[in-house]
């Protein structure tokens, strides 16, 4: 918040990232029950297969997500505990319960409107999510390239 008050491009970027994280978390809470019921998602054992299942489930429910956004959804699902990761294996968690009830109670206390409960309600925010996901992907690729270059430089010594 302090950065936002001071202004600047970094503050704006941080604000967009925070808003995108919140939106991704809300999408994931709506997505989880649909993912749990999907046969392809239940059969997926690797991240790439799970990402494709996420993309398919979103599309079937009126939300056309790009590949980078699908990877971000996968990441957030892992973070909130909806997907169990053991080494390279990934499974839809059976015992996970989304925190929608707590969130709705908090909103009722604050007097806020009810959050979106259908995936198609998030279509308006997809452009911003795609932009943020692309930026994360580019930063990841830069870090990976930098590591590879430093390893190559070490080998030449």
C-alpha positions as CSV (number, residue, x, y, z in Angstrom):
1,X,0.0,0.0,0.0
2,X,2.9,2.3,0.8
3,X,4.3,1.7,-2.7
4,X,0.9,2.5,-4.2
5,X,0.8,5.9,-2.4
6,X,4.2,6.7,-3.6
7,X,3.1,5.9,-7.2
8,X,5.2,4.4,-9.9
9,X,5.1,1.6,-12.3
10,X,6.3,-1.0,-9.7
11,X,3.3,-0.1,-7.4
12,X,0.9,-0.4,-10.3
13,X,2.4,-3.8,-11.2
14,X,2.2,-5.0,-7.6
15,X,-1.5,-3.9,-7.5
16,X,-2.3,-5.8,-10.6
17,X,-0.5,-8.9,-9.3
18,X,-2.5,-8.8,-6.1
19,X,-5.8,-8.4,-7.9
20,X,-4.9,-11.2,-10.3
21,X,-4.0,-13.5,-7.3
22,X,-7.4,-12.8,-5.7
23,X,-9.3,-13.4,-8.9
24,X,-7.3,-16.7,-9.5
25,X,-8.2,-17.9,-6.0
26,X,-11.9,-17.1,-6.5
27,X,-11.8,-19.0,-9.9
28,X,-10.1,-21.9,-8.3
29,X,-12.7,-22.1,-5.5
30,X,-15.4,-22.3,-8.2
31,X,-13.3,-24.7,-10.4
32,X,-12.5,-27.3,-7.7
33,X,-15.9,-29.0,-7.5
34,X,-16.1,-29.1,-11.3
35,X,-12.6,-30.5,-11.5
36,X,-13.3,-33.1,-8.8
37,X,-16.3,-34.4,-10.8
38,X,-14.4,-34.5,-14.1
39,X,-13.1,-38.0,-15.1
40,X,-10.2,-36.6,-17.1
41,X,-9.0,-34.6,-14.1
42,X,-9.4,-37.6,-11.8
43,X,-7.3,-39.7,-14.2
44,X,-4.5,-37.0,-14.7
45,X,-1.3,-37.9,-12.9
46,X,1.0,-35.3,-14.4
47,X,1.0,-31.5,-14.3
48,X,0.6,-31.1,-18.1
49,X,-2.4,-33.5,-18.2
50,X,-4.0,-31.7,-15.2
51,X,-3.5,-28.4,-16.9
52,X,-5.3,-29.7,-20.0
53,X,-8.1,-31.0,-17.9
54,X,-8.4,-27.6,-16.2
55,X,-8.6,-25.9,-19.5
56,X,-11.2,-28.3,-20.8
57,X,-13.4,-28.0,-17.6
58,X,-13.2,-24.2,-17.8
59,X,-14.2,-24.2,-21.5
60,X,-17.1,-26.6,-20.8
61,X,-18.3,-24.1,-18.2
62,X,-18.1,-21.0,-20.3
63,X,-14.7,-19.7,-19.5
64,X,-12.1,-20.0,-22.3
65,X,-8.7,-19.8,-20.6
66,X,-5.3,-19.5,-22.4
67,X,-2.5,-21.9,-21.7
68,X,-0.6,-19.5,-19.4
69,X,-3.8,-18.8,-17.4
70,X,-4.4,-22.6,-17.1
71,X,-0.9,-23.0,-15.7
72,X,-1.5,-20.2,-13.2
73,X,-4.8,-21.9,-12.1
74,X,-2.9,-25.1,-11.6
75,X,-0.3,-23.3,-9.5
76,X,-3.0,-21.7,-7.3
77,X,-4.9,-25.0,-6.9
78,X,-1.7,-26.5,-5.6
79,X,-1.1,-23.6,-3.3
80,X,-4.6,-23.8,-1.7
81,X,-4.4,-27.5,-1.3
82,X,-7.0,-28.6,-3.8
83,X,-4.3,-30.6,-5.6
84,X,-2.0,-33.0,-3.9
85,X,1.5,-33.1,-5.3
86,X,3.9,-36.0,-4.5
87,X,7.0,-35.7,-6.6
88,X,5.9,-35.7,-10.2
89,X,2.5,-37.2,-9.4
90,X,-0.5,-34.8,-8.9
91,X,-4.0,-35.8,-7.7
92,X,-7.2,-34.0,-7.0
93,X,-7.5,-33.8,-3.3
94,X,-10.4,-35.8,-1.9
95,X,-10.5,-34.1,1.5
96,X,-10.2,-30.5,0.4
97,X,-13.2,-28.1,1.1
98,X,-13.1,-24.7,-0.4
99,X,-13.3,-21.8,2.1
100,X,-16.4,-20.3,0.3
101,X,-18.5,-20.4,3.5
102,X,-15.9,-18.4,5.5
103,X,-15.5,-15.9,2.6
104,X,-19.3,-15.5,2.3
105,X,-19.6,-14.8,6.1
106,X,-16.8,-12.3,5.9
107,X,-18.5,-10.5,3.0
108,X,-21.8,-10.5,4.8
109,X,-20.1,-8.8,7.8
110,X,-18.5,-6.2,5.5
111,X,-21.8,-5.7,3.5
112,X,-20.2,-6.7,0.2
113,X,-22.1,-8.3,-2.7
114,X,-21.9,-12.1,-3.2
115,X,-18.9,-13.2,-5.1
116,X,-19.3,-14.9,-8.5
117,X,-20.2,-18.6,-8.2
118,X,-20.0,-19.6,-11.9
119,X,-16.9,-19.8,-14.0
120,X,-18.4,-17.8,-16.8
121,X,-18.8,-14.8,-14.5
122,X,-15.0,-14.4,-14.6
123,X,-14.8,-13.9,-18.4
124,X,-14.4,-10.1,-18.0
125,X,-11.2,-10.5,-16.0
126,X,-9.5,-13.0,-18.4
127,X,-7.6,-10.3,-20.4
128,X,-5.8,-9.0,-17.2
129,X,-5.2,-12.6,-16.0
130,X,-3.6,-13.5,-19.3
131,X,-1.3,-10.4,-19.2
132,X,-0.2,-11.2,-15.6
133,X,0.3,-14.9,-16.5
134,X,2.4,-14.0,-19.5
135,X,4.6,-11.7,-17.4
136,X,5.1,-14.5,-14.8
137,X,6.0,-16.9,-17.6
138,X,8.5,-14.5,-19.1
139,X,10.1,-13.9,-15.7
140,X,10.4,-17.6,-15.1
141,X,12.0,-18.1,-18.5
142,X,14.5,-15.3,-17.8
143,X,15.5,-16.9,-14.5
144,X,15.8,-20.3,-16.1
145,X,18.0,-18.9,-18.9
146,X,20.2,-17.1,-16.4
147,X,20.7,-20.3,-14.4
148,X,21.6,-22.2,-17.5
149,X,24.1,-19.5,-18.6
150,X,25.8,-19.4,-15.1
151,X,26.1,-23.2,-15.2
152,X,27.6,-23.1,-18.6
153,X,30.1,-20.4,-17.5
154,X,31.1,-22.5,-14.5
155,X,31.7,-25.5,-16.8
156,X,34.1,-23.5,-19.0
157,X,36.3,-22.5,-16.0
